[in-house]
Amino acid sequence: MKRAFIWVAFLIFLAYSTASYADAGRTGAQILDMSGGTRASGMGDTFAAVSGDVTAAFWNPSGLAPISERQITLLYSNRFAMFGGEADDMYYGLMAFATPIKTWGVFGTSLQMMENGTVPQTGDSPEVIGTIDLGMDWVWALCYADEIADGLMTGVNAKIIRQTLGPESGTAYAVDMGAQYALDAVPLSIGLALQNLGTEIYLIDESQSSPLPRRLKFGLAVMLMDTPAHRLQIVTDYTSFVDKLSKTDEDKKWEEENDKEMDSRKAGIGAYALLPENSQRGLGAEYWYSNVLGIRVGYRYVPEVDANHVTVGFSIRYAGYQLDYARVPGVGDIAEDGGDIDEFALLIRF
């Protein structure tokens, strides 16, 4: 009970300490919107209620709590294949590690890296005189999770975000908070997470700062079959982009310039961010045969994004090693020769 009280007090403190950054407009640090592991990608980015996997740190840190052995994962993604042949020097990768420590809970760390590539440099004429290295973005996190009561798990991430754009760079700090509850009567888990509560990030000066992509996630996971030979799980996530609690100065300036009031419902301001038209929805399924072969499929809908919605993936497991693959649809109309995205990951349990 004492440990539960400490958790509640800590979460309330974090919520209030980050409230001053609630007036968010457009967001920065897009690396925070990148993949959080091939398992989630193959299931349509539905992972808020899934637990026992080190990649839960990227979706809902409370999902780390049931981990009973050390886990480490490494992922590589041609995330920028959607841009076609002009993006050969762009890539995205991540690593995550988690370990239980006696009765203290599960501790972990994660690192995301996104290489932005290079762009042609021109002078007074269209002639290319060189290239500009756009640099690398990264996010480093420390993670902690524990079961504070029967069936109730909580978790938190503390993150440092570094964004780079050529010679300019900026740093921000954020936390993720999450909880999961597993029902006894039915094989159902409920997940809730609030991500990227933190400082704004700016590359030049504070007047040109951008908020982090703050998200509220709600998820359900139902185990339909759980035998030594067959395991089938259905998962679903509902993600609201809660970047704006009120109109920003930019919004008010737009209203003055256009002599009309902004549609708060359409812009997803305040409680309107929770509406379906302003939220991402996903549905996924995962089937395991004899704990050796895993197959995944998912459907992901993102508001106002032109893309194929179906995701697929699979895993092959041998002893403590697991090879994961996911195929994720790219965004339409970005490049004529752009395409879908392949993700590869290795998970080791030891």
N, C-alpha and C positions, 0 to 999 in steps of 0.2 A: 504493500500500500504506500509506503514511504517513497519507493522508487517511482510509482505511478504519479504521485503528487509532484515530484521533481520534474517529471516529463511535462505534465500539464503546465506548470509554472514556466518552464523553459519555452514551450511553444507559444504561450500567451506573450511572453516577453519578445520573442522574435516577431510575432505578428505586429505588435505595437511599434517596435523599433524600426520596422521597414515601412510603416504606413505613410511616412512623409514622401515616399516615392510613388504614390498611387496615381498621381495625375499624369498618366502615360499617354503618349501619342503614338507615333510610329516607333518601332522597336529597332534596337541595334543588336550586335553580337549574335548574328544569325547562326553561328555554330551551335547555339543552344537549341536550335530547331532540327539538328541533324540526327542521324540514326542513333539508336541506343541499343544496338545488338541485332544480330540476324534473326534471333528467335522472335522478337517482337516485330521486326520488319516483315517476316513471313506471315504474321497473323494480323496484318493491317494496323500496326502500331497500337495494339491493344494489350497493355501489360500492367495497368494500374492495380489489378487485383491478383497478379501472379507473384508467387513467392518461391524462395529456395534457389534462386538463380542470381549469380553475381551481377548480371546486367539489370536487375531490378533497381540498382542504384540510379539508373538514368530515367526511371519512370516513377517509382515510388520507393523511397529508401527503406520503408518498413518491410518490404519484401525480402530483405537480407536476413531478417531475424531467424528463420528456420534453418539457415545454412549450418551444417554440422561438420563440414570438412573444409579445408582450404580450397578456394577456387580462384583461377586466374583465366582471363580471356583476352585475346588479341584479335582485332578486326581491321580489315582493309576494305575500302569501298571505292569503286570508280564513280563516286557520287556525281561527278561532273561529266559523265558520259553523255548526259542530256544536252550538253553544249556542243557536242560534236568534236571534230578534229582540231578545233582551236583551243582545246583545253587539255592537251596531253600532259601538261605539267601540273595539273590540279589533282588532289586526292584528299581523302578523309580517312582517318584511322582513330582507333581508341584502344585503351587497355583498362582493365579493372581487376582488382584483387580484393578478396574478402576472406576473413578468417574468424572463427569463434575463439574467444578467449575466456576459458573457464566459465564462471557464472556471470561474467560482466556483460555478455552480449556478443554481438558480431561487429567487428571493426573492418573498415575497408578504405580503399582509395581508388580513384579513377582519373584518367587523363584522356581528353579528347584533343585531337590535332587536325587542323584543316589548312592545307597548303593552298593559297589563293592563286598561285601561278604568276605568270608575267604578262605584260601587255606591251604592244609596240609603242615606241617613243618617236614622236615627230617634231620637227622644228616649224619654221614659218611656212614650209611647203608640205604637201602630203607625203613626201619621201620619208621612209623609216630610217632613223639615224641610230636606233638602239632599242633596248628593252628596259622596262621598269619592273623590278621584282616587287610584287604586292605583299609579300611576306606571309607569315603563318599566324593563324589564330589558334588559341589553345584555352582549355578549361581544365583546371586541376581541382579535385574535390577530396575532402576527407569525409568518410561516411560512418554512421553508427546506427545500429538497430537492435531492438530487444523486444521480447514478449513480456509486457508489463502486467498482464492478467490472462486468464485462460481464454485462448482464442484471439486476444487483442495484441497486435504488434504495432510498434511505432518506430519511426526512423527519421533521421535528419542528415542532410548533406551541408557542408560549408564549402563554398566554392570561390575560386579566384578566376576571373575571366579576362583574357588578354586579346584585344582586337587590334589588327594591324592593317594598314592600307598604304602601301608604299612607305614614304618616310614618316608618316604619322602613325601613332599608336595610342591606345588608351587602356585603362584597367578598371574593372568593376568587381564588386564583391556581392555575393548572394547566398541565400540558403534555400534548400528544399525541405519541406516537412510532409510527412505522410503517415497514414495509419491503415491497417487492414484488420478485418474481423472475420474469423472463420466460424460459421454456424455449426452447431453440433447436430441439430435435427436433420439437416440436408447438407450435401456436399457442395456448399456455396461459400465463396469468399467475396467480401465487399472491400473495395479499396478507395481511398480518398487521398489526394495529394495536391499540394500547392507548391508550384515550382517558380524559381527565379525571383524570389523576393530580395531586392537589393538596391544598390546604388545605380544611378544612371551611368552611362559610358559616353565619353566624348573623345574625339581624336584631335581636335584643334583647341577649342575652348569650351567652357561650360555653357555658353549661350547656344552652342550647337550640339548639345548633348541629346542622347536618345535613351529611352528606358529599355530595360531588358524585357524579353518576351515572356511576360508573366502568364501562367496557365493554371487553371483549376481542373483537376482530373477526377472523374468518378468512374469506377470500373467494377465489373462483376465477372467472376470465374466459376463455372459449374463443371464438376467432374462427372461426366455421364457414365464412364466405365473406368474401373481401376482394378485390374487383375494382373498377375505376373506376366501374362502374355499380351494383354491389350490394355491401353490406357487412352481415353478420349476426353478431351477438355474443350469446352466452348467458352470463349471470352468476349467481352465487349467493353468498349471505353467511350466516354463522352467527355470531350475536352473543350472548355470554354477559354477564350483568349481575353483574360481580364486585365488588359493593359490600360484601360481607361475607367476610372471611377467617376470622373466628371470631365467636362469639356476643357481642353487645353487652350493655351494662349493662341496656338495656331488655328484651332477650331474657331475661336472667337474672331480672329482676324479674317478667316474665310467668310464668316457670316457678315462682317462689315463690308468686305469687298464685293460680295454677291447680293447684299441687301436682302438676305433671307435667313431663316433659322435652319440650322443643320438638323437633319433627321436623326435623332439620338438612337432610335430603334435600328435603323439601317447601319449606323456607324458603330453599333455595339457598345454604347456608352453606359457605364454603370450596370444595373441589373439586366439591361438588354443584351449584355454579353453572354448571358446564360441561355438565350433563345437558340433553338436549333439552327436557324439560318446564320447565326454567328458562331457556331461551334462545330468542331470536328467530331465525326462519329466513325466508329470502327467496329467490325465484327470479325472474329477469327476462330479457327479450329486447329487443334493439334492432336495428332494421333501417333502413338508409339507402339511399335510391335517388338515385344520381348526386350524392351529397353536397349534395342540395338539400332533400329531404324525409326526415325521420326519424320512425319510429313505434315506440312502446314499450308494453310490457305487463309486468305483474309480479304476483307473489303474495307477500303478506307475512303471516306469522303471529307474533303477539305473545302470550306466555303470559297467560292470564286476562284478556284484553281482548276484549270483545264488539264485533266490528266486521266489516264486509265485508272480505275479504282481497285483492280484486283492485284493482290500480292500472293506470292508462293514461296515455299522454302522447304528444305529438308535437312536432316541431321543423320550422321553415321557415328555411332559410339562404339568404342572398343576399350575395355578396361576403364582407366581414368581419363581417356582422351575422347574428345568429341569434335568432329568437323561439321561446321554449319554453313549453309548457303541460303541466300534469299535473293529473289528477283523483285525489284521494286519499280513501279512505273515512274518514268520521268514526267516532267511538266510539259504540256503541249505548247507548241509555237515558240519555244525558246530558240531552237536552231533547226534548220532543215535536215541536217544529218545527225541530230541528237537522238538519243534513244533511252531505253530503260537502264536501270542501274543494277549492277551485280555486287553483292556483298559476300565476303568470305570471312569466317572467323574460326578460331581454334579455342576450345574450352578445355582446361585441364583441372581435374579434381585430384587432390593428393592429401 
